[in-house]
Amino acid sequence: MPLQHLPKWIQAGAFLLAVNAGMVNVMGLLTVLHQSISHMTGNVSYMAIELLQGNYEHVLYLTLVLFCYVLGSFYSGVILGNSHFQFGHRYGIPLTLVGLFLLLCWIFVPYFPAYSLLWASAAMGLQNAMVSHYKGTIIRTTHLSGVLTDLGLAFGYLVRGLTVDPRRLVLHFLILVGFLVGGVIAAFLYPLLGLNSFLVPMALSMLLSVSYWGVYFHFHYHSDV
């Protein structure tokens, strides 16, 4: 199904959410455990290695990482009801929770560097599940496997002379660039701020939440007038 119309604020939102995830994942990789927390494929593969080597303590930890990511998605399902983007949904609530989870991660990471990252994993699961579909297009903002697959498919369709909605390409490209930009920002900030770098994606999440609530209430106020 074509996107038909892709508002600029949705493009900006997808880009900034990808920036957020890119920052969180790089900071997870740069902390003590060098743990990926925005995408789970590598963690499952790592779990297989650790299981074979008998490192059951790490297997248990990776299981908790996966569980918290799923738990974050669970919260999104409970709050929003479905993952198809609709403006009337109160996305400010999960965005606020993402910021709160990252704040808790920052609070506890100096004392419990491993288990504090579970908060960040839940935050990424929550963020990724917020908006999974828009006008038939799958949207994932915390990992790039699907984005790169869809970009490759689109270019393959173009080579065959098939029609590809340019808005779909723009959306996936923005997510790809956003994730990269977020990673670059985190890699730059971490040597300067250390663990305080977690405050940056936390602040971005809260800013997105406040911005959404502002647009949401403005729209409803004017629609009722």
N, C-alpha and C positions, 0 to 999 in steps of 0.2 A: 504494500500500500504506500503511495507517495506521501511525503510529508506535507504537501500542499502549502503549508505556511509555517515558517519557522521564525517565531519572534526573536528579536535581537536579545531580549532579556533571558530567553531560554538558552541561547548560544552562550551568553556571558555566564549564566548559572552553571552550565555543564563544564565550561572552561575552568571556572573558579573551584568547582567541586573536584575536578581532576588535579588542579594545583594543590588543593588541600591534601588529597590522597598521596600525591607525589612527595610532598613534604613529610607526611607521617611515615611513609614507607622508608624513605631514605634515613630518617632519624631512627627508625627501628633497626635499620641495618648498621648504623653508626654507633649504637649504644653497646653495652657490654656483651650481649648475646648475639649481636649482628643478626637480628631476627626480622624476617619479612612479616609485615602485619597487615598489608592492604590486599594481598592476594594469597590464596591458600594452596595453589598447585605445587609450588616448591616445598611447602611445609609437609604436604602428604608424602612427597618423594623422600624428603629428609627423614620423615617418620619411618618409612620402609627401611632405610639404611640403618637407622638407630635400632629398630626392632631386630634386624638380623644380627647386629653387633651386640645385642643384649644390654643396650643402654636404656633400661626401662624407665629410669627417672626422667630422661629427656623425652621418651615416648609419651609419658604421662603429661609432661608440660606441653608438648605439641598438640596432644589431644585437647588440652584446656584452651589452647589458642584457637583451634578449630571450633570448639564448642562455643567460645565467646563470640566468634565471628557469626556463627549461626544464631546465637542468642540476640545479637544486634539486629540481624535480619528479622528475627521473630518480633522484636519490639516494633519494628517498622510495620510489619503486617498487622499487628494489633492496633497501632495508632491510625494507620491510613486506610486499611481495609483492602487496598489493591495497589499494584505498582504502575498502573497506567496513569500518566500525568494528567491531572485535572486541577485547574487553578483553584477551585473551591476547597481542595484538601489543605489541611493545616500543616504544611511542610515546616513551618517555624518550630513546631514541637520536636520532631526528630532532629532538626538542625541544632536546636538548643541542647538536646541530649548528646549529640556528637561533641559539641563544645564542652559540655560538663564532663563527659567521659575522658576527653583529652586533658581537661584540668585535673581530674583525679589521677590520671597517668603521670602528669608533671609533679603532683604533690608526692606521690609514692615512689617514683623512679629512683631518687637518691638512696632510698632505704631498701626497696625491694625491686631491683632493676629488672628481674625476670617477670615477676608476677604483675608488676605495674603495667607492663605492655599488654596485658589481657584487656585492660580498659581501652587501649587504643585499637585492639583487634575488634572489640565490640563496636567501637565508634565507626570503624570502616565497614563492618557488616551492616550496620544501621544506615550509613550513608549510601552504600551500594544498592540497598534494597529500596530506597526511597522512590526512585524513578527508574524503572526497568524498561518501560515502553513509552514511546511517544509517536502517535500516528503510524503504528506498525514498525517503527524502528526500535531495536534493542539498544538501550543506553546503559553502559556500565562505566562508572567513574573512578573505580579503585583498582582496576587492572586493565591490561591492554591486549590480551590474547584475542578477545572477541572483536575489538576495534581494528586490530591489524588484519584479522581474518576478513572482516567486512570490507575493509579498504582493498585488500587483494582481490576479493570477489568482484567488487565494483569495477576495478581496472580491467579485470578479465572480461566482464560483460561489455565494457567499452571496446575492447579489442575485437570482440565478436560482433560489434555493431548494435548491441542492445542498448536500450534506454536506461540510464541511471539518473536518479534524482540528484542534482548537484547539492541540494540541501543536506542530503544524507552524508555525502562526502565531507561537506563543511563541518557537520556536527562531529563526525568521527575524527577528523583532522584536529579540531579544537580540543577534543579530549586527549588525543595523543600529545599535542604540543603542551597542553596544560599540565599533564603528568610530568613531562620532561622539565618544564619550567619550575614546577614545584620541587622536583628533585634537586635542580641546580640551586634554588634558593636555600634549601635545607643544607646542602653540602657547603654552601658559602657561610651560612649562619652558625652551623654547629661548632666550628673552631672558635668562633667569637663568643657565642652564648652558652655553649655546652648544653646541658639538659634543659636550660631555660628556652631552648629553641622550640620545645613543645607548646610554649605559649603562643607562638605565631599561628599555627593552624587552629588552635583553640580560639584565638581572637577572630580569625577569618570565619570560622563556623558561626560564632556569635554574631558577627557582622552580617553574614548571609541571612541568619535567622531574623535579626532586626529589620533588615531590608525587606525580606519577604512579608513580615507582619505589617510593615508600613504600606506596601503595595496592596496587601490583602484587605486591610481595613479601609484604605483609600478607595479601592474598587467597590467595596460593599457600602460604604457611606454614600458614594455618588450614585450607586445603583438604586439605593432606597429613597433618594431625594426626588 
